[in-house]
Amino acid sequence: MVRAPGVGDRVLALDTMVINAIALLILYGVLHDTTMYFEPAMLFAMVGFVGTVAYARFMLRGDIIE
């Protein structure tokens, strides 16, 4: 993520890392046959989505909040 050539590539790498972390949380919950890990996975997905959108808006406009 740090060595990516462009800013867009860094955003894509960050989003991919978030998706991998969500998948690991879900698989860990399935492995241990518990639903305890599904709620943190959902929260992580929401925070990752908001972070990706905020970073993309910052790249396009230079500010996040208008």
C-alpha positions as CSV (number, residue, x, y, z in Angstrom):
1,M,0.0,0.0,0.0
2,V,2.9,2.4,0.8
3,R,4.8,1.7,-2.4
4,A,1.9,2.1,-4.8
5,P,2.7,4.4,-7.8
6,G,-0.5,6.5,-7.5
7,V,-3.0,7.7,-5.0
8,G,-5.8,5.7,-6.7
9,D,-3.7,2.6,-6.3
10,R,-3.3,3.3,-2.6
11,V,-7.1,3.7,-2.1
12,L,-7.6,0.4,-4.0
13,A,-5.0,-1.4,-1.8
14,L,-6.6,0.0,1.4
15,D,-10.1,-1.2,0.2
16,T,-8.7,-4.6,-0.6
17,M,-7.1,-4.9,2.8
18,V,-10.5,-4.0,4.4
19,I,-12.2,-6.7,2.3
20,N,-9.6,-9.3,3.3
21,A,-10.0,-8.4,7.0
22,I,-13.8,-8.7,6.8
23,A,-13.5,-12.1,5.1
24,L,-11.1,-13.3,7.8
25,L,-13.5,-12.2,10.6
26,I,-16.4,-14.0,8.8
27,L,-14.4,-17.2,8.3
28,Y,-13.2,-17.1,11.9
29,G,-16.8,-16.9,13.1
30,V,-17.8,-19.8,10.8
31,L,-14.8,-21.9,12.0
32,H,-15.7,-21.4,15.7
33,D,-19.5,-21.8,15.0
34,T,-20.4,-18.5,16.6
35,T,-22.1,-15.3,15.5
36,M,-19.9,-13.1,17.8
37,Y,-17.6,-12.1,14.9
38,F,-20.3,-11.1,12.4
39,E,-21.2,-7.8,14.1
40,P,-17.5,-6.6,14.2
41,A,-17.3,-7.6,10.5
42,M,-20.3,-5.5,9.7
43,L,-19.0,-2.5,11.6
44,F,-15.6,-2.9,9.9
45,A,-17.3,-3.0,6.5
46,M,-19.2,0.2,7.3
47,V,-16.1,2.0,8.6
48,G,-14.1,0.8,5.6
49,F,-16.7,2.0,3.1
50,V,-16.9,5.4,4.7
51,G,-13.2,5.7,4.8
52,T,-12.8,4.7,1.1
53,V,-15.5,7.2,0.1
54,A,-13.9,10.0,2.2
55,Y,-10.5,9.3,0.8
56,A,-11.8,9.3,-2.8
57,R,-13.6,12.6,-2.2
58,F,-10.5,14.1,-0.8
59,M,-8.5,13.0,-3.9
60,L,-11.1,14.5,-6.2
61,R,-11.9,17.8,-4.5
62,G,-9.2,18.4,-1.9
63,D,-11.7,18.5,1.0
64,I,-14.1,16.0,2.6
65,I,-16.8,18.2,4.0
66,E,-18.3,20.8,1.8
